[in-house]
Amino acid sequence: MLRELGRNVYAITGNKGGANCGFVITNEGVIVIDTTLFPSKAKEILDNIHIITSEPIIYVFNTHYHGEHIFGNEIFNAPVIASAKTLEILHSISDSYVNEYMGKDEDLIPLLKDVHVVLPSITFNRKKTFTFGDKRLIFVHTGGHTPDSSYAFIEPDNIVFSGDLIFAGLHPQICKDSNIENWKRAILNIRKLYPEYIVPGHGNICDVEETDAMLNYFLTLEKIMKEIEQESDIDKISKLKGISEMSNLGFPELFVSNLKVLFYLKYNKKKAVKYT
């Protein structure tokens, strides 16, 4: 669903918790923020942009390397901005990355078989700011959900596109390359901005209260993890603790998965992480 959140700042929310994206129209052109999993969906977004404005697409910003945020890059035919860590990760996995997705679900093969992963050509380490007339776009690399996780802050509209640092009304996806402490710090950084709107990586458009919900989620998992001494404890404890405390959240299958990943991270900190 397309929604204008501020003057010339638009969010597009995915169906059933699918990845969100958006775009900002400036006096020099359009900046697209994340590009969805499917080029066909990205083409629909491009068509919507052309209905709203005749301004050209001048940049694409990727919040992190996961396919549902980058596989549509090629449709926009514009330079891609991302953290230097995003480029580093994609360099290490790009040859096989699309095949990894298709291998998980054969229904994705016809939708992804022709995907060409467009790598970032403009990178930054900590922060990069672009100013176009009265619009200022600040891209900030924090890590957390993934080592390359970043967010975009749009001024003067006071809007954050958080990528997967925020999942609204859903269980977040904790990955084997997640860093929970960095993730919590990133959420606190977003909260300090006190944005009027947050466009999460997945879920409904929200406000700063969702940062508290995310932090409480991690706190609950940390409490549960203290009771888990071996992996076989996870299913038993999750049934007792998690279902009642988090029954209102979408993506419920991620709850046990997240506990298993946290267990892995607890006992395998020195092992190399495979990004895919």
Stockholm file with secondary structure:
# STOCKHOLM 1.0

chainA/1-276         MLRELGRNVYAITGNKGGANCGFVITNEGVIVIDTTLFPSKAKEILDNIHIITSEPIIYVFNTHYHGEHIFGNEIFNAPVIASAKTLEILHSISDSYVNEYMGKDEDLIPLLKDVHVVLPSITFNRKKTFTFGDKRLIFVHTGGHTPDSSYAFIEPDNIVFSGDLIFAGLHPQICKDSNIENWKRAILNIRKLYPEYIVPGHGNICDVEETDAMLNYFLTLEKIMKEIEQESDIDKISKLKGISEMSNLGFPELFVSNLKVLFYLKYNKKKAVKYT
#=GR chainA/1-276 SS CEEEEETTEEEECCGGGCBCEEEEECSSCEEEECCCSCHHHHHHHHHHHHHHCCCCEEEEECSSSCHHHHTTGGGGCSCEEEEHHHHHHHHHHHHHHHHHHHHHCGGGHHHHTTCCCCCCSEEESSEEEEEETTEEEEEEECCSSSTTCEEEEEETTTEEEEEEEEEESBCCCCCTTCCHHHHHHHHHHHHHHCCSEEEEEEESCBCTHHHHHHHHHHHHHHHHHTTCSSTTHHHHHHHHHHHHHSTTCBCTHHHHHHHHHHHHHHHCTTSCCCCC
#=GC SS_cons         CEEEEETTEEEECCGGGCBCEEEEECSSCEEEECCCSCHHHHHHHHHHHHHHCCCCEEEEECSSSCHHHHTTGGGGCSCEEEEHHHHHHHHHHHHHHHHHHHHHCGGGHHHHTTCCCCCCSEEESSEEEEEETTEEEEEEECCSSSTTCEEEEEETTTEEEEEEEEEESBCCCCCTTCCHHHHHHHHHHHHHHCCSEEEEEEESCBCTHHHHHHHHHHHHHHHHHTTCSSTTHHHHHHHHHHHHHSTTCBCTHHHHHHHHHHHHHHHCTTSCCCCC
//
